[in-house]
Amino acid sequence: MKERLEMIRKEIEESAIKSGRKVEDITLIAVSKTYPLASIQEAITLGCKDFGENHVQELVQKMDELNESVHWHLIGHLQTNKVKYIIGRTTLIHSVDRLKLAEEIEKQSAKKGYITDILIEVNVAKEASKHGFLVEEVIPIMVELAKMKHIRVRGLMTVAPFVANPEENRPIFRKLYDLSVDIQKQKFDNISSDILSMGMSNDYKIAIEEGATMVRIGTAIFGNRDYTK
Ligand SMILES: *Cc1c(COP(=O)(O)O)cnc(C)c1O
């Protein structure tokens, strides 16, 4: 894992420089879903501070078992009835993909006295299998989100298609970046769009070149996932 992380950090730095930024401007989120606690602990000793999970049950279990303060990111589809289990415990919820979910996060956050940081998930490629708002829905939805006082929109997230050649995803990343610039121009209350969560093991270099500030990397750090367990 040490060599893999060193290689990834080097690539992140090179891509950041290509896009006129510094390595500190990019947050590496180690996507630990399906991997055991021991893998997370190893990653922590190698300097990882941010971890991503896509299921609430697995996330909460790992939070409870791990005796370390790390930043937890919820990156997968979130059911409204599970929101209450994670409010106050996540650094960032990346996958807000419908208004009803935002309303539930607002409600539970108000109840517990938190302000929850979220990203809006955008289905840039319009894939039927993927969650998220369509690009043209995002600005109108911001008008609604700006009224919610217990959530703070920090930016946008997308899951790009799985492609053999990551260059194919460059236009997708560019579109999300352009959308974030449009949102910044509108100056909505409670809404910023300085976080762009895009890029995974296969395509993070391209995503950073196009403006990603957070990359979500699983297999390139931890190896192939075992879904049989
Ligand atoms: C699993 C997952 C990742 C990480 O994917 P890898 O290809 O293993 O890097 C990133 N983002 C989301 C939303 C995921 O579910």
The ligand as an SDF file (V2000), in Angstrom:
LIG
                    3D

 15 15  0  0  0  0  0  0  0  0999 V2000
  -16.3310    2.9230   -5.0690 C   0  0  0  0  0  0  0  0  0  0  0  0
  -16.4090    4.3720   -5.3640 C   0  0  0  0  0  0  0  0  0  0  0  0
  -15.2590    5.1130   -5.6870 C   0  0  0  0  0  0  0  0  0  0  0  0
  -13.8680    4.5110   -5.7870 C   0  0  0  0  0  0  0  0  0  0  0  0
  -13.7630    3.7460   -6.9360 O   0  0  0  0  0  0  0  0  0  0  0  0
  -12.3510    3.0840   -7.3560 P   0  0  0  0  0  0  0  0  0  0  0  0
  -12.5350    2.7700   -8.7930 O   0  0  0  0  0  0  0  0  0  0  0  0
  -12.1770    1.8810   -6.5070 O   0  0  0  0  0  0  0  0  0  0  0  0
  -11.3040    4.0880   -7.1200 O   0  0  0  0  0  0  0  0  0  0  0  0
  -15.4120    6.4760   -5.8940 C   0  0  0  0  0  0  0  0  0  0  0  0
  -16.6120    7.0710   -5.8300 N   0  0  0  0  0  0  0  0  0  0  0  0
  -17.7380    6.3960   -5.5430 C   0  0  0  0  0  0  0  0  0  0  0  0
  -19.0270    7.1180   -5.4830 C   0  0  0  0  0  0  0  0  0  0  0  0
  -17.6740    5.0230   -5.3010 C   0  0  0  0  0  0  0  0  0  0  0  0
  -18.7970    4.3520   -5.0160 O   0  0  0  0  0  0  0  0  0  0  0  0
  1  2  1  0
  2  3  1  0
  2 14  2  0
  3  4  1  0
  3 10  2  0
  4  5  1  0
  5  6  1  0
  6  7  2  0
  6  8  1  0
  6  9  1  0
 10 11  1  0
 11 12  2  0
 12 13  1  0
 12 14  1  0
 14 15  1  0
M  END
$$$$
